[in-house]
Amino acid sequence: MNSAKIELRNLAFFARHGLMKEEAKLGQRFRVDVQVKLDPALDLQSDSEAETINYVDLYETVKQTFEGTRFNFIESCADTIARKILERFEKALEVTVKVKKPSVPVDCICDYFAAEVTRCR
């Protein structure tokens, strides 16, 4: 079976997501990873934009969703991004979105906490 995917890794966004009042007030940087599995029937040998997903359009969808809505939970954020990508891009068969929150309101030392969601057609 053939497979192809597009990945956007470690996208940085500033937003005010989070359940706590301080998170909503101050905001913070988040990181987002997106993986889109393409329809295996696409003719990638054609080297045609009609046979793939434009990276810029994909990025803009992620950015608009992430920055355009305030989420209490990063799980909801990841799910909304994945659903929007599937709605907008018919060539996407499966989408995985990971939202990473580096500044967590927990007394710990860590790189980040994250939520990952996968949605399929």
N, C-alpha and C positions, 0 to 999 in steps of 0.2 A: 504494500500500500504506500502511495506517495503521501508526503506531508510537507507542509511549509508553514512557517509562522513568522510573525513580525513581533519584535520586542522593543519596548521603550523602557529603559532602565534608569532608576534613580532620579526620576524627575523631581525637582524641588518646587514646592509651592508654599506660600504663606497663607494661613487661614486661621479662623477662630473656632475650629471644631473642638468639641469636648463637652462633657457633662457639667464640669465645674464652672462656677461663675468667673473665676480668674482666667480660665482658658478662653472663655468667650470674650472677655475684656481685653486681655493682652495678646492673644493669638500666639502662633509659633510656626516654625517651619516643619513641613512634613516631606516625606519622600514617597514616591509612588512608582511601582513597577507594573507594567502592562505586557501581557503576552496574548497575542491573537493568533489562533490557528486558522489558516485559510482553507477554503474549499479545495479538496484535492483535485477536483475537475478543472480548476483554472489552468489555462495554458500559459505558464510562466515563461516558456521558451519564446513566446511572441514578443517579450520585452515591451509590453504595452501597458499603459496605466489602466486601461479598461480591465485588465486581468489581475489586478491586485488592489490593495488599499493604500491610498496616499498617506504617507507618514504625517504630513503637516495637518491634514484633516483629522487624523486619529489623535494627534497631540491636542489640537484645538478642542476636540470633544472632551478629552480628559480634563483639560484646563478649565473649560467653561463649567463643567459639572462640579469639579473640585472647588473652584473659587466662587461659583454662583449660588451655592446652597450651603447653609450652615448645618452641620451634622453633630448630634450628640455623641454618636458612636462611629468609630472608624469602620466597623463592620457594615453599617448602613451606607457609608460613603463608598466603600469598595463595591458593594452590591449595585448601587445606583450607577456608578461608572460602567460596570460590566454590562448592565442592562441597556444603557444608552448606546454603547458601542454596538451591541447586537441589533438594536433598533435602527441605527443609522447605516451600518455597513452589512449589506446582505452577503458579502463574500466571507464574512467572519462566521465560522462554525462554532468556535469555543473561545471564550475570553477568560483570562485569569488576571485579577487585579489584586495587588498587595499594597496596602497603605501602611507606611511605617511612621511611628510617632516617637521621635527621639527624646523629647522632653516630657516624660510621663510624671504624673503627680504621685509617685511612689518613692519611698525611701529606699532606693537601690541604685547600684551602679550597673548600667547596661548600655548597649548600643541603641536599642529601640524596642518598643513593643509593636506588634503588627497584627493586622487582620488580613486574611487572604480569602477571596471568593472566586469560585469558578462557575461560570454559567455557559450552558450549551443551547444550541437550537433544538 
